[in-house]
């Protein structure tokens, strides 16, 4: 598909200069809150400062390796990996139930290794692609993308702005200013053709820099952690330090977690496919889940937690028009640099939450609209409204559900309630299967061609 039909300045296979790809790769890294999940987990596990630093370093390095593996060798789409929020409760639960500081982490890492190998087996055996072709036609894929954007938006606003630390009025000013700068850059890129390429591709970096300057002037950017951080450090707390221990209950727990992560990642792949206009072939589905498994395996061996494809990057691509795989490989390299460079990691972690929120909220809306764009091009029956509507309702219900209700639920249910995207995806699949008329129409539309290299029609957004 012509990249101009999707508003892209650079398609997935376009060669961007190394200098430009380096800057744009950093833009993707800055737009991702990769450090948040590891920091939350480290707090729940009562890690020492040294352990926390090592945990964060491992997460960055694993995200970098995973991003390069997926983009360059396996999925072969612009996909950026990062630590998921889904396993937070499971990691803490398994850690505490298996000795805490006395062997708990070894059990967590051992279970993660087994789960990641099962993902690889799903891809090698070809089972994963068959599941996708059967259960995820175009209407389901578009609904999942919509649910991804909707599920992320409340967090972008609440966690990063309204409920973030500091004065809420100051947070709103910083976030609004950051978003305004980003929108101004986008408007100028549309109104002034000569500036389109420069402003559109750099709009997020420009906004983040402007937001950081505004936060600094308001006294909301704490530079002390950056000044005290070392320039270079090797991660010390890996599986070589903790060891690996295998416990059947813990393994079964993380198998469930990995299934949830797989559903979440599938939504990300659909989103990126819709944004780039690149169909996902049967082989890509299988290679993608192999890459996902290997990313998680690397992460476990480094002493970090499971990796997943970050859906925010689909929004970044929509905003900037840059989908070059070379840029995503650069993002992977930046992640690894951050993993070894303490000052850069500290700087990224120090960027005020409202600055991230100002950019993040716009990206979430863009992702949601991409999903609706996929759906609007389909010929649907009357019952299709429920296939689309019920998952959206359930996604928002899970986002807004009181924590008291979640905490009182059985542990396995808590894992599901921790991922609104998963609830949305599962409900879309189930509704489509039960509403057979809609299912037959969309499945027929999404049937791959006869050859083995056929694409999954759902990702074409037709």
Secondary structure per residue as TSV (DSSP state, phi and psi in degrees):
chain	resnum	aa	ss	phi	psi
A	1	X	-	360.0	139.4
A	2	X	-	-64.1	129.6
A	3	X	G	-65.4	-25.2
A	4	X	G	-66.2	-25.2
A	5	X	G	-65.0	-24.0
A	6	X	G	-104.6	9.9
A	7	X	T	71.8	23.7
A	8	X	-	-90.1	139.0
A	9	X	S	-84.9	-34.8
A	10	X	B	-132.8	122.2
A	11	X	-	-78.7	173.4
A	12	X	T	-55.4	-35.1
A	13	X	T	-99.2	3.1
A	14	X	-	-73.4	142.3
A	15	X	-	-91.6	114.9
A	16	X	-	-98.2	144.1
A	17	X	-	-56.5	151.7
A	18	X	H	-62.1	-36.5
A	19	X	H	-65.3	-48.0
A	20	X	H	-66.9	-40.2
A	21	X	H	-65.3	-31.3
A	22	X	H	-65.3	-44.5
A	23	X	H	-66.8	-44.5
A	24	X	H	-70.4	-31.6
A	25	X	H	-65.0	-40.1
A	26	X	H	-64.0	-33.9
A	27	X	H	-59.6	-42.4
A	28	X	H	-63.7	-41.8
A	29	X	H	-62.6	-43.4
A	30	X	H	-66.1	-30.1
A	31	X	T	-80.8	-6.2
A	32	X	S	-106.5	132.5
A	33	X	-	-89.4	56.6
A	34	X	H	-62.3	-30.5
A	35	X	H	-79.4	-14.9
A	36	X	H	-68.3	-52.1
A	37	X	H	-58.2	-47.0
A	38	X	H	-60.5	-38.0
A	39	X	H	-67.0	-38.2
A	40	X	H	-63.8	-46.5
A	41	X	H	-62.9	-42.8
A	42	X	H	-60.0	-38.4
A	43	X	H	-66.1	-41.7
A	44	X	H	-65.4	-31.2
A	45	X	T	-89.9	3.2
A	46	X	T	51.8	45.7
A	47	X	-	-72.0	150.6
A	48	X	-	-70.8	168.9
A	49	X	H	-59.6	-42.0
A	50	X	H	-64.2	-42.7
A	51	X	H	-64.8	-40.8
A	52	X	H	-62.6	-43.4
A	53	X	H	-61.3	-45.7
A	54	X	H	-63.3	-37.4
A	55	X	H	-64.4	-43.5
A	56	X	H	-66.8	-42.3
A	57	X	H	-60.0	-45.8
A	58	X	H	-61.2	-39.8
A	59	X	H	-63.5	-42.5
A	60	X	H	-63.5	-46.8
A	61	X	H	-64.0	-43.5
A	62	X	H	-63.5	-40.6
A	63	X	H	-62.3	-39.6
A	64	X	H	-65.2	-48.4
A	65	X	H	-63.4	-44.1
A	66	X	H	-62.0	-41.2
A	67	X	H	-62.0	-44.6
A	68	X	H	-67.6	-42.1
A	69	X	I	-59.1	-47.5
A	70	X	I	-70.0	-45.7
A	71	X	I	-71.0	-41.0
A	72	X	I	-92.4	-35.4
A	73	X	I	-119.6	-31.4
A	74	X	S	-111.1	-81.6
A	75	X	S	-62.4	-35.9
A	76	X	-	56.9	34.1
A	77	X	S	-122.0	160.1
A	78	X	-	-67.9	95.6
A	79	X	-	-127.1	130.1
A	80	X	-	-112.3	128.5
A	81	X	E	-93.9	153.2
A	82	X	E	-163.5	164.1
A	83	X	E	-67.3	132.8
A	84	X	-	-85.5	153.8
A	85	X	S	-82.8	-19.4
A	86	X	T	-56.3	-43.8
A	87	X	T	-79.1	1.0
A	88	X	H	-51.7	-53.9
A	89	X	H	-65.4	-39.6
A	90	X	H	-65.8	-42.2
A	91	X	H	-60.0	-47.3
A	92	X	H	-63.3	-43.1
A	93	X	H	-64.3	-48.0
A	94	X	H	-66.4	-39.4
A	95	X	H	-59.3	-49.5
A	96	X	H	-72.0	-33.6
A	97	X	H	-75.7	-13.3
A	98	X	T	-120.3	36.9
A	99	X	T	105.4	-7.1
A	100	X	T	58.9	-122.8
A	101	X	T	-67.5	-15.2
A	102	X	T	-101.3	62.9
A	103	X	T	104.9	-3.9
A	104	X	H	-61.6	-41.4
A	105	X	H	-68.5	-32.8
A	106	X	H	-62.8	-39.2
A	107	X	H	-68.5	-40.7
A	108	X	H	-59.8	-50.3
A	109	X	H	-66.8	-38.3
A	110	X	H	-61.8	-42.2
A	111	X	H	-66.8	-37.3
A	112	X	H	-66.4	-36.5
A	113	X	H	-62.6	-46.8
A	114	X	H	-62.8	-45.8
A	115	X	H	-61.8	-40.7
A	116	X	H	-66.9	-35.9
A	117	X	H	-66.9	-33.8
A	118	X	H	-65.5	-36.1
A	119	X	H	-63.0	-41.9
A	120	X	H	-60.5	-42.8
A	121	X	H	-61.9	-40.0
A	122	X	H	-56.2	-40.7
A	123	X	H	-76.1	-43.9
A	124	X	H	-62.8	-37.9
A	125	X	T	-76.0	-15.1
A	126	X	T	82.1	4.1
A	127	X	H	-68.2	-36.8
A	128	X	H	-61.2	-45.3
A	129	X	H	-61.8	-37.6
A	130	X	H	-66.2	-38.5
A	131	X	H	-62.7	-44.6
A	132	X	H	-63.3	-46.5
A	133	X	H	-60.8	-34.8
A	134	X	H	-79.0	-43.2
A	135	X	H	-100.6	-17.3
A	136	X	-	-125.9	72.3
A	137	X	-	-73.4	-175.9
A	138	X	H	-59.6	-42.8
A	139	X	H	-63.6	-37.3
A	140	X	H	-70.8	-42.9
A	141	X	H	-60.2	-45.7
A	142	X	H	-64.0	-38.4
A	143	X	H	-65.5	-41.2
A	144	X	H	-61.7	-43.6
A	145	X	H	-60.2	-44.2
A	146	X	H	-59.7	-43.7
A	147	X	H	-65.8	-32.8
A	148	X	H	-59.6	-51.0
A	149	X	H	-63.1	-43.2
A	150	X	H	-64.2	-40.8
A	151	X	H	-69.0	-28.0
A	152	X	H	-82.7	-27.8
A	153	X	H	-61.2	-47.4
A	154	X	H	-59.2	-38.4
A	155	X	H	-65.8	-39.2
A	156	X	H	-60.9	-39.0
A	157	X	H	-83.1	-47.3
A	158	X	I	-74.4	-59.9
A	159	X	I	-63.5	-35.1
A	160	X	I	-97.8	-15.7
A	161	X	I	-127.4	-71.4
A	162	X	I	-68.2	-37.1
A	163	X	S	-109.3	8.4
A	164	X	S	-72.7	165.1
A	165	X	S	-64.4	155.0
A	166	X	S	95.5	-174.9
A	167	X	-	-74.5	128.1
A	168	X	H	-64.6	-33.4
A	169	X	H	-65.6	-41.7
A	170	X	H	-63.6	-40.8
A	171	X	H	-60.5	-41.8
A	172	X	H	-65.1	-41.8
A	173	X	H	-61.6	-46.0
A	174	X	H	-64.3	-46.8
A	175	X	H	-64.0	-44.3
A	176	X	H	-64.8	-39.7
A	177	X	H	-64.8	-42.7
A	178	X	H	-62.5	-47.3
A	179	X	H	-63.1	-38.1
A	180	X	H	-64.8	-41.1
A	181	X	H	-62.9	-42.3
A	182	X	H	-62.6	-46.5
A	183	X	H	-65.1	-36.8
A	184	X	H	-62.7	-43.0
A	185	X	H	-62.0	-41.0
A	186	X	H	-67.3	-42.7
A	187	X	H	-62.3	-44.7
A	188	X	H	-64.2	-34.3
A	189	X	H	-66.9	-27.4
A	190	X	H	-82.9	-41.8
A	191	X	H	-78.3	-30.4
A	192	X	-	-116.2	94.9
A	193	X	G	-54.7	-33.2
A	194	X	G	-64.9	-25.1
A	195	X	G	-100.5	-0.9
A	196	X	H	-54.8	-52.2
A	197	X	H	-63.4	-42.0
A	198	X	H	-71.4	-49.8
A	199	X	H	-73.5	-39.9
A	200	X	H	-66.0	-46.6
A	201	X	H	-70.9	-23.0
A	202	X	H	-108.4	8.8
A	203	X	H	-59.7	-37.2
A	204	X	H	-73.1	-43.5
A	205	X	H	-61.3	-43.6
A	206	X	H	-58.8	-44.4
A	207	X	H	-65.3	-43.1
A	208	X	H	-65.4	-39.9
A	209	X	H	-65.0	-46.3
A	210	X	H	-62.3	-43.4
A	211	X	H	-62.7	-39.6
A	212	X	H	-66.2	-38.4
A	213	X	H	-65.3	-45.0
A	214	X	H	-61.6	-43.1
A	215	X	H	-64.0	-37.7
A	216	X	H	-64.9	-45.6
A	217	X	H	-62.3	-29.3
A	218	X	T	-88.8	1.5
A	219	X	T	75.0	25.0
A	220	X	-	-107.3	3.0
A	221	X	-	-110.2	113.9
A	222	X	-	-89.8	105.8
A	223	X	-	-87.7	-6.1
A	224	X	H	-62.8	-38.3
A	225	X	H	-66.4	-31.4
A	226	X	H	-70.9	-42.5
A	227	X	H	-65.9	-34.7
A	228	X	H	-86.0	-12.6
A	229	X	S	-73.9	148.5
A	230	X	-	-79.9	157.8
A	231	X	S	-74.5	-38.5
A	232	X	-	-138.2	136.7
A	233	X	-	-157.3	140.4
A	234	X	-	-91.1	140.1
A	235	X	-	-65.1	129.9
A	236	X	-	-101.9	-29.0
A	237	X	-	-100.0	78.6
A	238	X	S	-107.3	-172.3
A	239	X	H	-64.8	-21.8
A	240	X	H	-66.9	-30.7
A	241	X	H	-82.0	-48.0
A	242	X	H	-80.2	-32.2
A	243	X	-	84.5	176.3
A	244	X	-	-124.6	130.7
A	245	X	-	-130.5	136.9
A	246	X	-	-110.9	120.5
A	247	X	-	-127.0	125.2
A	248	X	H	-57.8	-48.6
A	249	X	H	-57.8	-41.1
A	250	X	H	-67.2	-39.7
A	251	X	H	-62.5	-44.7
A	252	X	H	-62.6	-38.1
A	253	X	H	-59.9	-46.2
A	254	X	H	-78.3	-20.1
A	255	X	H	-63.1	-42.9
A	256	X	H	-60.4	-44.3
A	257	X	H	-59.2	-43.6
A	258	X	H	-65.8	-35.3
A	259	X	H	-64.6	-39.3
A	260	X	H	-63.7	-44.9
A	261	X	H	-61.2	-38.8
A	262	X	H	-62.4	-41.6
A	263	X	H	-62.8	-42.4
A	264	X	H	-63.0	-45.5
A	265	X	H	-65.9	-37.8
A	266	X	H	-58.4	-40.9
A	267	X	H	-60.5	-38.8
A	268	X	H	-64.3	-43.0
A	269	X	H	-63.6	-41.1
A	270	X	H	-60.6	-44.1
A	271	X	H	-61.2	-46.0
A	272	X	H	-67.4	-36.7
A	273	X	H	-63.2	-42.6
A	274	X	H	-66.1	-39.0
A	275	X	H	-68.2	-42.9
A	276	X	H	-86.8	-18.2
A	277	X	T	75.0	14.0
A	278	X	-	-94.1	122.7
A	279	X	-	-69.7	148.3
A	280	X	E	-99.8	116.6
A	281	X	E	-78.3	166.3
A	282	X	H	-57.5	-42.1
A	283	X	H	-65.4	-35.0
A	284	X	H	-64.9	-39.2
A	285	X	H	-58.2	-46.2
A	286	X	H	-68.6	-42.5
A	287	X	H	-65.3	-36.7
A	288	X	H	-61.9	-42.2
A	289	X	H	-72.8	-28.7
A	290	X	H	-64.5	-46.1
A	291	X	H	-61.5	-38.3
A	292	X	H	-62.2	-44.6
A	293	X	H	-63.2	-42.7
A	294	X	H	-67.1	-37.2
A	295	X	H	-60.1	-44.6
A	296	X	H	-68.1	-35.3
A	297	X	H	-64.7	-47.2
A	298	X	H	-58.6	-43.9
A	299	X	H	-60.9	-43.9
A	300	X	H	-63.8	-42.8
A	301	X	H	-67.3	-29.2
A	302	X	H	-80.5	-10.0
A	303	X	T	94.3	16.5
A	304	X	-	-107.5	-167.5
A	305	X	-	-111.3	171.9
A	306	X	-	-55.8	142.9
A	307	X	E	-96.1	153.5
A	308	X	E	-147.6	157.7
A	309	X	E	-69.1	132.5
A	310	X	-	-90.2	117.0
A	311	X	T	-68.7	-20.7
A	312	X	H	-59.5	-26.9
A	313	X	H	-68.4	-28.1
A	314	X	H	-63.8	-38.6
A	315	X	H	-67.1	-39.4
A	316	X	H	-61.5	-43.3
A	317	X	H	-62.4	-42.1
A	318	X	H	-62.1	-41.1
A	319	X	H	-71.5	-44.9
A	320	X	H	-89.7	-22.6
A	321	X	-	75.9	14.4
A	322	X	B	-112.5	110.3
A	323	X	-	-118.7	16.0
A	324	X	-	-62.0	131.2
A	325	X	H	-64.5	-27.4
A	326	X	H	-62.9	-35.3
A	327	X	H	-65.9	-40.3
A	328	X	H	-70.9	-34.1
A	329	X	H	-63.6	-39.3
A	330	X	H	-61.4	-39.1
A	331	X	H	-61.3	-40.6
A	332	X	H	-61.5	-40.3
A	333	X	H	-65.2	-41.0
A	334	X	H	-61.0	-40.5
A	335	X	H	-58.1	-44.2
A	336	X	H	-68.4	-36.4
A	337	X	H	-61.3	-44.0
A	338	X	H	-61.3	-35.3
A	339	X	H	-65.1	-29.4
A	340	X	H	-101.7	-19.8
A	341	X	-	-103.5	108.0
A	342	X	H	-62.6	-38.4
A	343	X	H	-67.8	-40.6
A	344	X	H	-66.4	-40.8
A	345	X	H	-61.6	-43.1
A	346	X	H	-64.1	-39.4
A	347	X	H	-62.6	-46.9
A	348	X	H	-61.7	-41.2
A	349	X	H	-69.4	-23.3
A	350	X	H	-87.0	-14.6
A	351	X	S	-56.8	122.1
A	352	X	-	-56.2	141.6
A	353	X	H	-56.1	-40.1
A	354	X	H	-61.6	-30.5
A	355	X	H	-64.7	-46.9
A	356	X	H	-62.2	-43.0
A	357	X	H	-61.0	-37.6
A	358	X	H	-61.2	-38.6
A	359	X	H	-81.1	-43.8
A	360	X	H	-58.5	-41.0
A	361	X	H	-63.2	-40.0
A	362	X	H	-67.1	-40.7
A	363	X	H	-61.2	-40.2
A	364	X	H	-61.5	-42.7
A	365	X	H	-64.1	-40.2
A	366	X	H	-62.5	-42.1
A	367	X	H	-61.1	-46.6
A	368	X	H	-58.6	-43.9
A	369	X	H	-67.5	-31.3
A	370	X	H	-63.3	-38.9
A	371	X	H	-64.8	-45.0
A	372	X	H	-64.3	-31.4
A	373	X	H	-66.0	-35.3
A	374	X	H	-64.9	-45.4
A	375	X	H	-67.6	-38.5
A	376	X	H	-67.1	-19.2
A	377	X	T	-89.5	3.4
A	378	X	S	-96.8	150.1
A	379	X	-	-90.5	111.1
A	380	X	-	-117.1	151.5
A	381	X	-	-83.7	172.9
A	382	X	T	-61.9	-34.6
A	383	X	T	-72.3	-12.3
A	384	X	H	-63.8	-23.3
A	385	X	H	-59.8	-31.0
A	386	X	H	-77.8	-33.3
A	387	X	H	-63.1	-34.1
A	388	X	H	-87.1	-44.6
A	389	X	H	-73.8	-44.4
A	390	X	H	-61.4	-45.9
A	391	X	H	-59.0	-37.2
A	392	X	H	-64.7	-43.9
A	393	X	H	-60.7	-47.7
A	394	X	H	-65.9	-37.3
A	395	X	H	-60.2	-48.4
A	396	X	H	-68.4	-32.9
A	397	X	H	-62.3	-42.2
A	398	X	H	-69.0	-37.3
A	399	X	H	-61.3	-40.4
A	400	X	H	-95.5	-4.9
A	401	X	S	-60.5	134.8
A	402	X	-	-61.9	142.3
A	403	X	H	-60.4	-29.1
A	404	X	H	-60.7	-42.0
A	405	X	H	-65.3	-43.4
A	406	X	H	-62.7	-44.4
A	407	X	H	-65.9	-26.6
A	408	X	H	-86.3	-8.8
A	409	X	S	-78.5	157.3
A	410	X	-	-57.4	154.2
A	411	X	H	-55.7	-46.0
A	412	X	H	-61.3	-39.0
A	413	X	H	-66.7	-34.7
A	414	X	H	-61.3	-37.8
A	415	X	H	-61.7	-42.6
A	416	X	H	-67.7	-42.5
A	417	X	H	-67.5	-17.3
A	418	X	T	-78.7	-6.3
A	419	X	-	-132.2	89.8
A	420	X	H	-56.6	-33.6
A	421	X	H	-61.3	-41.8
A	422	X	H	-64.6	-44.0
A	423	X	H	-60.4	-43.7
A	424	X	H	-62.7	-43.2
A	425	X	H	-66.2	-46.6
A	426	X	H	-62.8	-43.8
A	427	X	H	-66.1	-36.1
A	428	X	H	-64.4	-42.6
A	429	X	H	-63.9	-46.6
A	430	X	H	-64.7	-46.1
A	431	X	H	-61.7	-40.0
A	432	X	H	-66.7	-37.9
A	433	X	H	-68.2	-38.8
A	434	X	H	-76.6	-33.9
A	435	X	S	-87.6	79.5
A	436	X	H	-57.1	-34.9
A	437	X	H	-62.6	-46.9
A	438	X	H	-64.4	-41.4
A	439	X	H	-59.7	-44.3
A	440	X	H	-66.8	-40.1
A	441	X	H	-64.2	-48.3
A	442	X	H	-74.2	-35.0
A	443	X	H	-64.5	-39.6
A	444	X	H	-63.0	-39.1
A	445	X	H	-67.8	-30.7
A	446	X	H	-95.6	1.4
A	447	X	-	-60.7	133.4
A	448	X	-	-72.1	158.8
A	449	X	-	-66.1	174.6
A	450	X	S	-69.3	-31.0
A	451	X	S	-76.1	159.2
A	452	X	T	-69.6	-14.7
A	453	X	T	-93.1	7.8
A	454	X	-	-59.6	151.8
A	455	X	E	-94.2	155.8
A	456	X	E	-79.8	115.7
A	457	X	G	-59.2	-27.5
A	458	X	G	-57.1	-33.6
A	459	X	G	-81.1	-8.5
A	460	X	G	-80.1	-16.0
A	461	X	T	69.7	31.3
A	462	X	-	-87.1	360.0
